[in-house]
């Protein structure tokens, strides 16, 4: 029953995002999903299966079924880095109740790795299916990621191969991940530069 309610809300939120971004160019895809039970447990517990703690004696999630922000999560993939700001500006107009925005990127300038823009929005009442409030603790927010195709091409395989592993990766594997991330980073920026150059050379073209 709970999964059905979450799935219903995800479908409504996806339709809302599709409507919000209608007419904007360079959008590859828009999709929403409900977090699986295995992923949910992994996010809320440590390697020993105990609740994760933010500090001494304090649980990271007091009420995980309500507090985990990405139980419903959406993703918008765009062609070019320059499209991120355009898409995100429109999304902010349609989903005014933003709880959080973060740009995930490596902290060190010389490092390469995961990149993505993350929003956390409040789930509006009209997006909640019938029976939501009677189902017990339910999430109050959903997550929305906006990234380019090159960001996504690195992030998804890396997530499956690296992030989901609770074991320390061998140094050689970490270096291979860094090489892939650097290649994706360079290709992403070069593609955006080419788009800008061609647009300037042919301002009336269908770009």
Secondary structure, 3 states (H helix, E strand, C coil): CHHHHHHHHHHHHHHHHHHHCCCCCCEEEEEEEECCHHHHHHHHECCCCCECEEECCEECCCCHHHHCCCCEEEEEEECCCHHHHHHHHHHHHHCCCEEEEEEECCCCCCCCCCCEEEEEEECCHHHCCCCCCCCCCCCCEEEEEEEEHHHHHHHHHHHHHHHCCCCCCCHHHHHHHHHHHHHHHHHHHHHHHHHHHHHHHCCCCCC
